[in-house]
Amino acid sequence: MVFSSVVFLFYFLPFTLLIYFAAPRRWKNLALLLISLVFYAWGEPVYIALLLFSAVIDYANGLLLDHFSDRPGWKRLTLIFSLAVNVGVLCFFKYADFLIQSMNGAFGTSVAPLDLPLPIGISFYTFQTMSYTIDVYRGRCKAQKSFIDFATFVSMFPQLVAGPIVRYDIVEKELGSRTITIEKFGYGIRRFIIGLAKKTLLANNIGMLWDLSHSDMSNLTTVGAWIGIIAFAFQIYFDFSGYSDMAIGLGSMFGFHFPENFKHPFISKSASEFWRRWHMTLGSWFRDYVYFPLGGSRVGKGRLIFNLFVVWFLTGLWHGASWNFVLWGLYFGVLIAIEKLFLGRFLAWVWPPLSHLYLIIAMLLGWVLFALEDMTSVNTYMRAMLGFHSAGMINDSIIYDLRNYGVLLIVLIISATPVMSRFVAAWNRRVSWRRALPIVDFIVMGGLLFISTAYLIDGTYNPFLYFRF
Amino acid sequence: MTNKRAVWLTVCFVAYIVVFGAWSLITPDRKLSEFENRALAQLPQFTTAKLWDGRYTSQMEDYLADQFVNRDMWVGIKSDAERTLGKTENNNVFFGQHNYLFERFAAPDGLFHRNVESIRTFAKRHQDTSVYMLIVPQSEAVYPDMLPPYASATSYSPQKVIDHTFQTLKGDIVPIPVLDLLKAHRQESVYFRTDHHWTMRGAYYGYEAFARAAGLEPVSLNALASRVLSDTFYGTYYTKANNKHIQPDTIELLEQPLPPYQVCYSDSQTCTDSFYHLDALKQRDHYAVFFNGNRAWTTITTSNPSGRSIAVFKDSYANDFVPYLAKHYTRIDMIDMRFFRDNVDDYLKQHQLQDILLLYGAKTVAEDDIFKWLN
């Protein structure tokens, strides 16, 4: 089930709220666990076993680590076992076919792929449970004694499907006891509506422009290619950050504080800054559990390059079992390495618009690698962007698209920058206007929810059912 | 967030999701949406197998969204929001000038070429008869200036489909070009604005061209009596665009004096004495006034003494065209390959049909996988 659907908003959510708030305090985690299992089973009844398996294994590992607290050898063995199981599960379900196909390609073998559907959210919950065992091993948090509480942490539905990656130490306290206030609930609603609007009104609509622009590669013009990839950048940002907003909002309704995941990434001035603002929970996961253990930046140049290579290879691979994602990760690794070596100082010194421009162009070229899964298309698309494609600079259909999506593009640019929050802050400073702000905000939220509903409902338009004649 | 704001937000939000959710559940389910002109999803049957592979839940999601309360209102709001954003289309239908709507036409793929080959095979088998072919372009070919600016660049040209088909089938069929004729008479509303069909007046020019090619003397337009059947017609483009600001269309009937004739429908085994089914004007789709929609086959017998007969392989574009043929033929059989599954040659032989006319919209020729049934 996705949050941006009629079934979630008008049926699942009301029932969830009813059950959760009717449950007495000590049963709230159990209520949330059962609700989350239903949520997961809605789309994936089979893989619920895998989710529970993952929860049981890491619950047991946590207890074992606790048990072996003064026997370092056994402790280490338990950690290795836990990591092996998590990485093993992830590899088997997410990467097995990728490995098989890469091997077939390299050695000319013909092993049949497994064709397993990808279990929803597996990349997120395995990373969360791994962070738990590592933190218990390091003594940063205590092992969770209650299975219900632990399983609630693993399966909690707001962040189960698409993050943010909520590490155990962040919610450890709130799992045990949390205060649910009307202020937090109201904040959660507001956050949820903003996320819903980002997904249904912005991401879905600009996604159509991206689909249009790369549907016919032979007629790809230079301007068309740039517009297309800009559309994709907006689509993926508003899709993903909208989903994170909805997750954070739902978490807040249930009394949790989830970490922020995006902080206006498009206004960055370097690739390093971009990754401190984009999918922040993933970046910090790799930093704390891979990059720092390898020695981080406080090492020789050769070792630094190696560390960056490992982290960015894995970051790329995490996004999907395909070589283009690996390339995409390494591309950012190279940019960040260059920035660390010398470019960063230059970018900090130069006239700011130039460093912004550098990041935007670098990011857009990166999205081409990310968005197009086969290398022939990537090649054609890049050539068109650089003006080496026969279709020319611009044609009438691009002008048509710009006329149709021009207003939306302006809305997207405004929404991707902190302009609106600065405007609200300025408004709030004017004492005489301050009183009107809550009312305006209330009307805007109501309007967004209403129009989002309309887009949710017409989004189901199914051309196959249409009887044409 | 202050306490007062939070209370307001909470109360209104929870009320919103509960009220609309519950209201949708208690309103009776609709079988189809007249506004969108399509069947709506119905409550899915529960089976364990369907639950297990995820089909049950996905059908359930379609059902809940399709049966949402005031669905037509929400669909209209979305269309209005798109227009407010400056978009000149919704669901691939362009909002043209002067209340004209057009549908984006995708570039044809391999199916188009297979269709043309199927027609060639069929025509070669019937070399002893005259096989006429008339392809009706979509209205954008006749009214390109009514499209939104630059929109034509994003849509494939129907004329290319027609030219390619006639070029490929040269010598196998007798082509009946109509585009220039329709363009010459474009001031006379030869197409509906809100529907993909040509009007009966547009079909007249098609008939005129066909009659000339078949060596018949066409009835003069002046000899036809004009009658307006409906001025509240909203066609298929309208139902896709969901744009409530478009003016309705007019359906005009052009009648010629005919001796009594009989129209018999294949599926219902019923016969009537008119091409026109006026009850259709009470439904949404007024175009069904012509022959009450589409059947596998329809047989028209007239008291015309000529003794000539014709088989018209057709889609719905023929429905307001065929009445003109009654003047010249004793027997007319309309065959719709979307529904007809018998052997075509047997049917032609059994009923001793002399002429053959293939009359299709360009979109059908390019996109419908039905011509394989000709062979």
Interface residues (C-beta under 8 A of the other chain):
Chain A: M1 S5 V6 V7 L9 F10 Y11 L13 P14 L17 W42 G43 E44 P45 V46 T181 I182 E183 F185 G186 Y187 I189 R190 I193 L212 D216 N395 D396 S397 I399 Y400 D401 R403 N404 Y405 G406 V407 L408 V411 P438 D441 F442 M445 G446 L449 F450 I451 T453 A454 Y455 L456 I457 D458 G459 T460 Y461 N462 L465 Y466 F467 R468 F469
Chain B: M1 T2 N3 K4 R5 A6 V7 W8 L9 T10 C12 F13 V14 Y16 I17 V18 F20 G21 S24 E36 N37 R38 A39 A41 L51 W52 G54 T57 M60 E61 D62 L64 A65 D66 F68 R71 W74 V75 I77 K78 S79 A81 L85 G86 K87 T88 E89 N91 A107 P148 P149 Y150 A151 S152 A153 T154 H196 T236 K240 N242 G293 N294 D315 S316 R338
